[in-house]
Amino acid sequence: MKLEDYQFFQSLEPESLEKVQKEAHKVAYPVGTFLYYQGDINHGILFLSKGCVKVFLHADEIGKGEITLYYITPGEQCLVNTLSTVSQTPATATAIVDESIEGWLIPTETIRWLIDHSPAYRNFKLSFCAERLSQIMHLVEELRFKRMDQRLLNWLYVQGRDTILTTHEQIAQILGTSREVISRILKNLEREGIVTLGRGFIKIISS
């Protein structure tokens, strides 16, 4: 896959395209290679043409071991890699090769030049960052939901009675979340046969 095959490269100004073609270099890494660790400062942005990369957080402190943020496939880029390269700040996650990869690495200096001189590149970056950030926020919400599931169960059990007189809104205020999240979890618990829901009450039928 050539640089010109990436869709956004086709919109680059001639001067920008020429600079990228001159300064980018090919890379290839086998399965299991760590491209960067959480805390590393990246010195170039990877444009993947083959293979797959997993980007994850170390989450031992919350008992999860690691949390996968997303996978990078051909034609895609990594938000963590991009932000670390552009700002020259430590990466907030770790990236490991999940399937042997090939691609192009564009150095920090070239990326900064593109940001300063190429409106097409700036527009691409803004769009890319917004899309990837949206995916991460969705993941955060899912993680919140899973933790809230256990928090809600714990709260129900510590009430010390089978039938609890309360509303979804009241529980949401106590646990610091939205009524919609509480309602969704309770519906799941009802389907699993753990609780029965009624107007203004929740009955625990299985522990």
matplotlib code that plots the C-alpha trace (Angstrom):
import matplotlib.pyplot as plt

x = [0.0, 1.5, 1.1, -0.9, -3.4, -4.5, -7.7, -6.7, -3.3, -5.1, -6.4, -3.0, -1.5, 1.3, 4.0, 2.7, 2.4, 6.0, 7.3, 5.5, 6.8, 10.3, 10.4, 8.2, 9.9, 8.6, 8.3, 7.4, 7.1, 6.1, 3.4, 4.1, 6.2, 5.4, 5.3, 5.2, 4.5, 2.3, 4.5, 6.7, 7.0, 6.2, 8.4, 6.3, 2.8, 2.2, 0.1, -0.8, -1.0, -1.1, -1.9, -3.4, -2.4, -4.0, -4.0, -4.7, -4.5, -2.9, -5.6, -4.2, -5.3, -9.0, -8.5, -9.0, -5.4, -5.8, -8.5, -8.5, -9.2, -9.4, -7.7, -5.9, -6.3, -5.0, -6.0, -6.5, -4.4, -4.0, -5.2, -2.7, 0.2, -1.0, -1.4, 1.9, 3.7, 2.2, 2.5, 5.6, 4.0, 3.9, 1.6, -1.5, -1.7, 0.4, 0.3, 1.3, 1.3, -1.7, -1.0, 2.3, 2.2, 3.6, 3.2, 4.7, 6.1, 6.0, 8.4, 7.3, 8.9, 7.0, 3.7, 4.2, 5.1, 1.8, -0.2, 1.3, 1.2, -1.6, -5.3, -6.2, -4.1, -5.5, -9.0, -8.2, -6.7, -9.6, -12.1, -10.0, -9.5, -13.2, -14.1, -11.6, -12.5, -16.2, -15.2, -13.3, -16.1, -18.4, -16.0, -15.8, -19.6, -19.6, -17.0, -19.0, -22.1, -20.3, -19.0, -22.4, -24.0, -22.0, -22.5, -26.2, -26.3, -24.3, -26.6, -29.7, -28.3, -27.2, -30.7, -31.4, -34.8, -36.4, -38.7, -37.2, -39.4, -37.6, -37.6, -35.0, -34.4, -33.7, -31.2, -29.5, -29.0, -27.6, -25.2, -24.2, -25.5, -28.5, -31.9, -31.5, -28.4, -30.2, -33.3, -31.1, -29.3, -32.4, -34.1, -31.1, -31.3, -35.0, -34.4, -31.8, -34.3, -32.5, -35.2, -38.8, -39.6, -42.8, -44.0, -42.1, -40.5, -37.8, -38.1, -35.0, -35.9, -32.4, -29.0]
y = [0.0, 3.3, 6.5, 7.8, 5.0, 6.5, 8.5, 11.7, 11.9, 12.3, 15.7, 17.0, 20.0, 19.1, 20.6, 18.7, 15.4, 15.8, 16.4, 13.4, 11.1, 12.3, 12.0, 9.0, 5.7, 2.1, 0.0, -3.7, -5.4, -9.0, -10.1, -9.3, -6.2, -3.3, -0.2, 2.0, 1.7, 3.8, 6.7, 6.7, 9.8, 9.0, 10.5, 9.7, 8.8, 5.3, 4.9, 1.2, -0.6, -4.2, -6.1, -5.0, -3.2, -3.3, -0.2, -0.8, 0.6, -1.0, -1.2, -3.4, -0.8, -1.5, -5.2, -5.5, -6.2, -4.3, -2.5, -2.6, 0.9, 0.0, -1.9, -0.2, -1.7, -0.7, 2.9, 3.8, 5.7, 5.7, 8.7, 8.0, 7.8, 11.0, 13.1, 12.0, 12.7, 16.1, 17.4, 15.4, 14.2, 10.7, 8.2, 7.4, 3.8, 0.9, -0.4, -4.0, -5.7, -8.1, -9.3, -8.6, -5.1, -3.0, 0.7, 4.1, 6.2, 10.0, 11.8, 14.4, 17.3, 16.4, 16.1, 19.5, 21.0, 19.6, 21.0, 24.5, 24.4, 22.1, 22.9, 19.5, 17.7, 19.8, 19.0, 15.4, 15.4, 17.2, 14.7, 11.7, 12.9, 13.6, 10.1, 8.2, 10.3, 9.4, 5.7, 6.0, 7.9, 5.1, 2.6, 4.7, 4.6, 0.8, 0.5, 2.8, 0.7, -2.6, -1.1, 0.4, -3.1, -4.3, -1.2, -1.4, -5.0, -4.2, -1.3, -3.5, -6.2, -3.9, -2.6, -5.7, -6.6, -8.4, -5.5, -2.1, 0.9, 3.3, 4.7, 4.4, 8.2, 8.0, 5.1, 7.1, 10.1, 7.9, 6.1, 9.2, 8.2, 8.7, 7.2, 5.6, 3.7, 2.4, 1.4, -0.5, -2.5, -3.3, -4.6, -6.8, -8.1, -8.8, -10.8, -12.8, -13.6, -11.6, -9.0, -8.2, -4.6, -2.7, 0.8, 2.3, -0.9, -3.5, -7.1, -9.2, -12.8, -14.3, -13.6]
z = [0.0, -1.1, 0.8, -2.1, -1.5, 1.8, 1.0, 2.8, 1.1, -2.2, -0.9, 0.2, -1.5, -4.0, -1.7, 1.3, -0.6, -1.9, 1.6, 3.0, 0.2, 0.9, 4.7, 5.5, 5.8, 5.6, 8.8, 9.5, 12.8, 13.8, 16.2, 19.8, 19.2, 21.5, 19.4, 22.5, 26.2, 28.4, 29.4, 26.3, 24.1, 20.4, 17.7, 14.6, 13.5, 12.1, 9.0, 8.8, 5.5, 6.7, 9.9, 13.2, 16.4, 19.8, 22.0, 25.6, 29.1, 32.1, 34.7, 37.5, 40.1, 39.4, 39.1, 35.3, 34.3, 31.0, 29.1, 25.3, 23.9, 20.2, 17.4, 14.5, 11.0, 7.6, 6.7, 10.3, 12.8, 16.6, 18.6, 21.5, 19.0, 17.3, 20.4, 21.9, 18.6, 18.1, 21.7, 22.6, 25.8, 27.3, 25.6, 27.7, 26.6, 25.2, 21.6, 20.7, 17.3, 17.2, 13.6, 11.8, 10.4, 7.6, 7.2, 7.0, 9.9, 9.4, 11.8, 14.3, 12.5, 9.3, 11.1, 12.7, 9.3, 7.9, 10.7, 10.1, 6.3, 5.1, 5.7, 4.2, 6.8, 9.6, 8.6, 8.4, 11.8, 13.4, 11.9, 12.9, 16.5, 16.9, 15.6, 17.7, 20.8, 20.3, 20.3, 23.5, 25.2, 24.2, 25.8, 29.0, 29.2, 28.8, 31.5, 33.7, 33.1, 34.0, 37.3, 38.0, 37.6, 40.6, 42.6, 42.1, 43.2, 46.3, 47.1, 46.8, 49.0, 51.8, 52.1, 54.2, 52.9, 49.9, 48.9, 48.5, 48.2, 45.8, 42.3, 39.6, 39.8, 43.6, 43.1, 40.3, 42.6, 45.3, 43.0, 41.0, 37.6, 35.3, 35.6, 32.2, 33.2, 36.4, 34.4, 31.9, 34.5, 36.5, 33.3, 32.7, 36.3, 35.9, 32.7, 34.7, 37.4, 40.1, 40.7, 40.0, 39.1, 40.0, 40.3, 43.2, 44.4, 43.6, 44.9, 45.2, 44.3, 43.9, 45.3]

ax = plt.figure().add_subplot(projection="3d")
ax.plot(x, y, z, "-o")
ax.set_aspect("equal")
plt.show()
